[in-house]
Amino acid sequence: MTSIDIDTGLTDEDRAARDTCHAFAKEVLRPAGRELDRLPDPADVIAPKSILWDVFKKYQELGIHKLTADPSMDPIAKARLMCIINEELAWGDVGLAITLGLCGFHQPWIEQSGNKELLERFCSPDRLTISCWALTEPDHGSDTVAVTESFFSDPKLRANCTARKVGDEYVISGQKAAWVSNGSIAELAVLFCTLDPSQGFKGGAVFLVPLDLPGIHRPKPLDKLGQRSLNQGEIYFTDVRVPASYMVLGPEFYSMALETMLGYANSGMGQLFVGVARAAYDYAVDYAKQRVQGGVPIFEHQSVRGRLFKMFMKVEAARALVRRVALYTAANAPIVQYSIASKVFCTNTAFEVASEAVQIFGGNGLSREYPIEKVLRDARASMIEDGCNEVLGLLGGSRL
């Protein structure tokens, strides 16, 4: 590590968790992420013999998922710990950090439903459940979260995925886009889809959908520029029937729940991309101290040192914002403009720092022989995923 965590609130337990997660990130996630990134076919990332499944196994053995799901833990302490864990795991490989983080995404929704069958099947502390947030659609991306915009309640906008009530069941039809993270491998989807089309997207509802039900089809995973270790893929629903009790939330609370969910998700994204920015900075410092030009390591060149210090300041500013937002959100309902600021600032920072790191690597930064080009590709994807930064800025700006 080339930077010091100067947060005075860290406990001995926080530092121990940080060291454990850093070792896991360095020894497991980073080499696995590099191996998965180089696979030409994204189907190979999730193939039975893929190293991905070893990553899941070792993550479960680590026990971090039990710690973060502990209901007895103080919310502020848990929020601080999650900042540390997310930063460290993403430092190793952000695609895998997102993959693993989604293993707990479904739990609060199932607990809210109170459905004992789903609790027993998908919330065992002794077994990881891979889940996904099925929100994005082929014809609708970031606009599906734009609750502040007038088109959000426009009935002329036709959703790609809808549900209708038939007796004591809901029947789900349509498609979710190829950008659903864990879409090809998840056991359970937390599905956000339209129930009342007369209200546009505002007429949405949230369903818990086991992905082994008849009528569900998941074609080939998405091939993409960055975060190639993160599986993303389409989900098709052909008259998929779920009990009425699988609907967690209806149109009356949909907009409020979506904004709250966006607040938590954007806060988490900010935490992850502090780790990516720090990884790029660490790579650049290490390289600058080894690469000799003009008879001395380039770290001794004033211009390089000056650029590294600017990168250092950006990483520290991002980390400070992330923790401030996360600790507030742990004790209060999320204020979405702050969470969006965390996501947009940190993902922009990760891309800027990674780009500056490539510049310090020079020609070697463009070569796949060196690790920094992967970090740049991973960071670039973050400016579009989980709401593209420009649309999120509109949403956040409307709350000022």
C-alpha positions as CSV (number, residue, x, y, z in Angstrom):
1,M,0.0,0.0,0.0
2,T,1.4,3.4,-1.0
3,S,-1.2,5.5,1.0
4,I,-2.1,5.5,4.7
5,D,-5.7,5.3,5.9
6,I,-5.8,8.4,8.2
7,D,-9.4,7.8,9.3
8,T,-9.2,8.3,13.1
9,G,-12.4,6.4,13.7
10,L,-11.0,3.0,12.6
11,T,-11.0,0.3,15.3
12,D,-8.7,-2.6,15.7
13,E,-11.4,-4.8,14.2
14,D,-11.7,-2.5,11.2
15,R,-7.9,-2.7,10.6
16,A,-7.9,-6.5,11.0
17,A,-10.8,-6.7,8.4
18,R,-8.9,-4.3,6.1
19,D,-5.8,-6.5,6.2
20,T,-7.7,-9.7,5.7
21,C,-9.6,-8.2,2.7
22,H,-6.4,-6.7,1.2
23,A,-4.7,-10.1,1.3
24,F,-7.7,-11.7,-0.3
25,A,-7.8,-9.0,-2.9
26,K,-4.1,-9.4,-3.7
27,E,-3.8,-13.2,-3.6
28,V,-7.2,-14.2,-5.0
29,L,-9.1,-11.4,-6.7
30,R,-6.3,-9.7,-8.6
31,P,-4.9,-12.8,-10.3
32,A,-8.3,-14.3,-10.9
33,G,-9.6,-11.0,-12.4
34,R,-6.6,-10.8,-14.7
35,E,-7.2,-14.4,-15.9
36,L,-10.9,-13.8,-16.5
37,D,-10.3,-10.5,-18.3
38,R,-8.1,-12.3,-20.9
39,L,-10.8,-14.9,-21.8
40,P,-11.9,-14.1,-25.3
41,D,-15.4,-15.5,-24.8
42,P,-17.5,-14.1,-21.9
43,A,-19.3,-17.5,-21.7
44,D,-15.9,-19.0,-20.5
45,V,-16.0,-16.6,-17.5
46,I,-19.0,-18.6,-16.1
47,A,-18.1,-22.0,-17.5
48,P,-18.0,-24.9,-15.0
49,K,-14.2,-25.0,-14.9
50,S,-13.8,-21.2,-14.6
51,I,-11.7,-19.8,-11.8
52,L,-14.8,-17.7,-10.9
53,W,-16.2,-20.6,-8.9
54,D,-13.0,-20.9,-6.9
55,V,-13.3,-17.2,-6.1
56,F,-16.9,-17.7,-4.7
57,K,-15.7,-20.7,-2.7
58,K,-12.8,-18.8,-1.1
59,Y,-15.0,-15.7,-0.5
60,Q,-17.4,-17.9,1.4
61,E,-14.6,-19.4,3.4
62,L,-13.4,-15.9,4.3
63,G,-16.8,-15.3,6.1
64,I,-17.0,-11.6,5.2
65,H,-20.6,-12.1,4.0
66,K,-21.6,-13.2,7.5
67,L,-20.1,-10.1,9.1
68,T,-21.8,-7.7,6.8
69,A,-25.2,-9.5,7.3
70,D,-25.0,-9.4,11.1
71,P,-28.2,-7.6,12.3
72,S,-26.7,-7.0,15.8
73,M,-23.9,-4.8,14.5
74,D,-24.0,-1.1,15.1
75,P,-25.2,0.5,11.7
76,I,-22.5,3.2,11.8
77,A,-19.7,0.7,12.5
78,K,-21.1,-1.6,9.8
79,A,-21.1,1.3,7.3
80,R,-17.5,2.2,8.1
81,L,-16.5,-1.5,7.7
82,M,-18.3,-1.8,4.4
83,C,-16.4,1.2,3.1
84,I,-13.1,-0.5,4.0
85,I,-14.2,-3.9,2.6
86,N,-15.5,-2.5,-0.7
87,E,-12.4,-0.4,-1.2
88,E,-10.1,-3.3,-0.6
89,L,-12.0,-5.9,-2.8
90,A,-12.3,-3.4,-5.7
91,W,-8.6,-2.6,-5.3
92,G,-8.1,-6.3,-6.2
93,D,-10.6,-6.5,-9.0
94,V,-13.8,-4.4,-9.3
95,G,-15.6,-6.8,-11.5
96,L,-15.3,-9.6,-9.0
97,A,-16.0,-7.2,-6.1
98,I,-19.4,-6.3,-7.7
99,T,-20.1,-10.0,-8.4
100,L,-19.5,-10.9,-4.8
101,G,-21.3,-7.8,-3.4
102,L,-24.5,-8.8,-5.2
103,C,-24.6,-12.1,-3.3
104,G,-26.3,-10.2,-0.4
105,F,-28.5,-7.8,-2.5
106,H,-31.6,-9.9,-2.2
107,Q,-31.5,-10.4,1.6
108,P,-33.2,-7.2,2.8
109,W,-35.9,-7.6,0.2
110,I,-36.7,-11.1,1.3
111,E,-36.6,-10.1,4.9
112,Q,-39.0,-7.3,4.1
113,S,-41.4,-9.8,2.4
114,G,-41.4,-12.0,5.4
115,N,-41.7,-15.0,3.1
116,K,-40.5,-18.0,5.1
117,E,-40.0,-20.2,2.0
118,L,-37.7,-17.6,0.3
119,L,-35.9,-17.0,3.6
120,E,-35.1,-20.6,4.0
121,R,-34.1,-21.1,0.4
122,F,-32.0,-18.0,-0.3
123,C,-30.9,-16.5,3.0
124,S,-28.9,-19.3,4.7
125,P,-25.8,-17.8,6.4
126,D,-24.0,-21.0,5.5
127,R,-24.4,-20.7,1.8
128,L,-23.8,-17.9,-0.7
129,T,-26.8,-17.1,-2.9
130,I,-25.9,-15.3,-6.2
131,S,-28.5,-12.7,-6.9
132,C,-29.0,-9.8,-9.3
133,W,-30.8,-6.4,-9.5
134,A,-32.9,-6.8,-12.7
135,L,-33.8,-3.2,-13.6
136,T,-32.2,-2.0,-16.9
137,E,-34.1,-2.8,-20.1
138,P,-33.1,-2.9,-23.8
139,D,-35.0,0.3,-24.6
140,H,-34.6,2.0,-21.2
141,G,-31.3,2.4,-19.3
142,S,-30.6,5.2,-16.9
143,D,-34.1,6.7,-17.6
144,T,-35.6,3.8,-15.5
145,V,-34.2,5.6,-12.3
146,A,-34.9,9.2,-13.3
147,V,-37.8,9.6,-10.8
148,T,-37.4,13.4,-10.9
149,E,-38.0,13.7,-14.6
150,S,-41.5,14.3,-16.2
151,F,-41.2,11.4,-18.6
152,F,-40.9,9.0,-15.7
153,S,-44.7,9.0,-15.3
154,D,-45.5,9.2,-19.0
155,P,-47.7,6.3,-20.1
156,K,-46.5,6.6,-23.7
157,L,-43.2,5.1,-22.6
158,R,-43.6,1.4,-23.0
159,A,-41.6,-0.8,-20.7
160,N,-39.9,-3.9,-22.0
161,C,-40.8,-6.0,-19.0
162,T,-44.3,-6.0,-17.3
163,A,-46.3,-8.0,-14.8
164,R,-50.0,-8.5,-14.5
165,K,-52.2,-10.0,-11.8
166,V,-54.0,-13.2,-12.7
167,G,-55.9,-14.7,-9.7
168,D,-53.6,-15.1,-6.8
169,E,-50.5,-15.0,-9.0
170,Y,-48.5,-12.4,-11.1
171,V,-47.5,-13.2,-14.6
172,I,-44.3,-11.6,-15.8
173,S,-43.4,-11.1,-19.5
174,G,-40.7,-9.3,-21.4
175,Q,-37.0,-8.8,-21.2
176,K,-34.3,-7.2,-19.0
177,A,-31.2,-5.9,-20.8
178,A,-27.8,-7.5,-21.2
179,W,-26.4,-5.1,-18.5
180,V,-27.9,-7.0,-15.6
181,S,-24.9,-7.8,-13.4
182,N,-24.8,-11.6,-12.5
183,G,-27.8,-11.9,-14.9
184,S,-26.5,-15.2,-16.4
185,I,-25.6,-16.9,-13.1
186,A,-27.9,-15.5,-10.5
187,E,-30.2,-17.9,-8.6
188,L,-32.7,-15.1,-7.7
189,A,-33.6,-11.8,-9.3
190,V,-34.9,-8.7,-7.4
191,L,-37.0,-7.7,-10.4
192,F,-38.1,-4.1,-10.9
193,C,-40.7,-4.0,-13.7
194,T,-43.9,-2.2,-14.7
195,L,-47.2,-3.3,-13.2
196,D,-49.4,-0.3,-14.0
197,P,-48.5,1.0,-17.5
198,S,-50.9,3.8,-17.2
199,Q,-48.4,5.5,-14.9
200,G,-45.4,4.9,-17.0
201,F,-42.3,3.9,-15.1
202,K,-43.9,5.3,-12.0
203,G,-46.3,2.3,-12.1
204,G,-43.5,-0.2,-11.3
205,A,-43.4,-2.9,-8.7
206,V,-40.6,-5.1,-7.1
207,F,-40.8,-8.9,-7.3
208,L,-38.6,-11.7,-6.0
209,V,-38.1,-14.1,-8.9
210,P,-36.3,-17.5,-8.5
211,L,-34.5,-17.8,-11.9
212,D,-35.2,-21.6,-12.2
213,L,-38.9,-21.0,-12.9
214,P,-40.5,-22.2,-16.2
215,G,-40.4,-19.5,-18.9
216,I,-37.1,-17.9,-18.0
217,H,-34.4,-17.9,-20.6
218,R,-30.9,-16.5,-20.4
219,P,-28.9,-16.4,-23.6
220,K,-25.1,-15.8,-24.1
221,P,-23.4,-13.3,-21.7
222,L,-22.4,-9.8,-22.8
223,D,-19.0,-9.2,-24.4
224,K,-17.7,-5.8,-23.3
225,L,-14.8,-3.4,-23.0
226,G,-14.1,-3.4,-19.2
227,Q,-15.0,-5.3,-16.0
228,R,-14.9,-8.5,-18.1
229,S,-14.7,-10.6,-14.9
230,L,-18.2,-9.4,-14.0
231,N,-20.9,-11.5,-15.7
232,Q,-23.7,-9.4,-17.3
233,G,-26.5,-10.9,-19.4
234,E,-30.1,-10.6,-20.6
235,I,-33.0,-12.3,-18.9
236,Y,-36.2,-13.2,-20.9
237,F,-39.5,-13.8,-19.1
238,T,-42.2,-15.7,-21.1
239,D,-45.4,-15.8,-18.9
240,V,-43.4,-16.5,-15.8
241,R,-45.8,-17.1,-12.9
242,V,-45.0,-16.2,-9.3
243,P,-47.2,-16.2,-6.2
244,A,-48.7,-12.8,-5.2
245,S,-46.6,-13.0,-2.0
246,Y,-43.4,-12.6,-4.2
247,M,-44.4,-9.0,-4.9
248,V,-42.5,-7.0,-2.2
249,L,-43.7,-3.5,-3.2
250,G,-46.3,-2.0,-5.5
251,P,-46.7,1.2,-7.5
252,E,-47.8,3.3,-4.5
253,F,-44.3,3.2,-3.0
254,Y,-42.3,2.4,-6.2
255,S,-40.8,5.8,-6.9
256,M,-39.8,6.3,-3.2
257,A,-38.3,2.9,-3.0
258,L,-36.4,3.3,-6.3
259,E,-34.9,6.6,-5.1
260,T,-33.9,5.0,-1.8
261,M,-32.4,2.0,-3.6
262,L,-30.5,4.3,-5.9
263,G,-29.2,6.2,-2.8
264,Y,-27.7,3.0,-1.3
265,A,-26.5,1.6,-4.6
266,N,-24.7,4.8,-5.6
267,S,-23.1,5.1,-2.2
268,G,-21.8,1.5,-2.7
269,M,-20.5,2.3,-6.1
270,G,-18.5,5.3,-4.8
271,Q,-16.9,3.0,-2.2
272,L,-15.9,0.5,-4.9
273,F,-14.3,3.0,-7.2
274,V,-12.2,4.6,-4.5
275,G,-10.5,1.2,-4.5
276,V,-10.1,1.3,-8.3
277,A,-8.6,4.8,-8.1
278,R,-6.2,3.7,-5.4
279,A,-5.2,0.6,-7.4
280,A,-4.3,2.9,-10.4
281,Y,-2.4,5.2,-8.1
282,D,-0.5,2.3,-6.4
283,Y,0.5,0.9,-9.8
284,A,1.7,4.3,-11.0
285,V,3.9,4.9,-7.8
286,D,5.4,1.4,-8.0
287,Y,6.2,1.8,-11.7
288,A,7.6,5.3,-11.3
289,K,10.0,4.0,-8.6
290,Q,11.2,1.1,-10.8
291,R,11.3,2.6,-14.3
292,V,14.7,4.3,-15.0
293,Q,15.0,7.1,-17.6
294,G,17.8,9.6,-17.8
295,G,19.8,7.5,-15.3
296,V,17.3,7.7,-12.4
297,P,13.9,6.3,-11.6
298,I,11.2,8.5,-13.2
299,F,9.9,9.1,-9.6
300,E,12.9,11.4,-9.3
301,H,11.6,13.5,-12.2
302,Q,9.8,16.6,-10.8
303,S,6.9,16.4,-13.4
304,V,6.2,12.8,-12.5
305,R,6.2,13.4,-8.8
306,G,3.9,16.4,-9.3
307,R,1.5,14.3,-11.3
308,L,1.5,11.5,-8.7
309,F,0.7,14.0,-5.9
310,K,-2.3,15.2,-7.8
311,M,-3.5,11.6,-8.2
312,F,-2.9,11.1,-4.4
313,M,-5.1,14.1,-3.6
314,K,-7.9,12.9,-5.8
315,V,-7.9,9.5,-4.2
316,E,-8.0,11.0,-0.7
317,A,-10.8,13.4,-1.6
318,A,-12.9,10.6,-3.1
319,R,-12.4,8.4,0.0
320,A,-13.3,11.3,2.4
321,L,-16.6,12.0,0.5
322,V,-17.5,8.3,0.3
323,R,-17.1,7.7,4.0
324,R,-19.0,10.9,4.9
325,V,-22.0,9.9,2.7
326,A,-21.9,6.2,3.9
327,L,-21.9,7.1,7.6
328,Y,-24.7,9.6,7.2
329,T,-26.8,7.1,5.2
330,A,-26.3,4.4,7.9
331,A,-28.0,6.6,10.4
332,N,-30.6,8.2,8.2
333,A,-32.6,7.7,5.0
334,P,-30.3,8.3,2.0
335,I,-30.3,11.8,0.5
336,V,-30.0,10.9,-3.1
337,Q,-28.0,13.9,-4.3
338,Y,-25.2,13.1,-1.8
339,S,-25.1,9.4,-2.9
340,I,-25.1,10.4,-6.5
341,A,-22.3,12.9,-5.8
342,S,-20.4,10.0,-4.2
343,K,-20.9,7.7,-7.3
344,V,-20.2,10.4,-10.0
345,F,-17.2,11.9,-8.2
346,C,-15.5,8.6,-7.4
347,T,-16.1,7.0,-10.8
348,N,-14.8,10.1,-12.6
349,T,-11.9,10.1,-10.2
350,A,-11.1,6.5,-10.9
351,F,-11.1,7.1,-14.6
352,E,-9.0,10.3,-14.3
353,V,-6.4,8.6,-12.0
354,A,-6.3,5.5,-14.2
355,S,-5.8,7.7,-17.3
356,E,-3.0,9.6,-15.6
357,A,-1.4,6.3,-14.5
358,V,-1.4,5.1,-18.1
359,Q,0.4,8.3,-19.0
360,I,3.1,7.7,-16.4
361,F,3.5,4.1,-17.7
362,G,4.1,5.7,-21.2
363,G,4.0,3.2,-24.0
364,N,4.0,0.3,-21.6
365,G,0.6,1.6,-20.3
366,L,-0.9,0.7,-23.6
367,S,0.4,-2.9,-23.5
368,R,-1.6,-5.8,-22.2
369,E,1.7,-7.0,-20.6
370,Y,1.2,-4.4,-17.9
371,P,-1.9,-4.2,-15.6
372,I,-2.8,-0.6,-15.9
373,E,-4.7,-0.7,-19.2
374,K,-7.2,-3.1,-17.5
375,V,-7.8,-0.7,-14.7
376,L,-8.5,2.1,-17.2
377,R,-11.0,-0.1,-19.0
378,D,-12.7,-1.1,-15.7
379,A,-12.9,2.5,-14.6
380,R,-14.4,3.7,-17.9
381,A,-17.3,1.3,-17.6
382,S,-18.2,2.7,-14.2
383,M,-19.2,6.1,-15.8
384,I,-22.1,4.4,-17.5
385,E,-23.1,1.5,-15.3
386,D,-25.6,2.0,-12.4
387,G,-26.9,5.1,-14.1
388,C,-24.7,7.1,-16.5
389,N,-23.1,10.0,-14.8
390,E,-24.8,12.7,-16.9
391,V,-28.3,11.4,-16.2
392,L,-27.5,10.9,-12.5
393,G,-26.3,14.5,-12.5
394,L,-29.7,15.7,-13.7
395,L,-31.5,13.7,-11.0
396,G,-29.2,14.9,-8.3
397,G,-29.4,18.5,-9.6
398,S,-33.2,18.5,-9.4
399,R,-32.9,17.8,-5.6
400,L,-30.7,20.8,-4.9
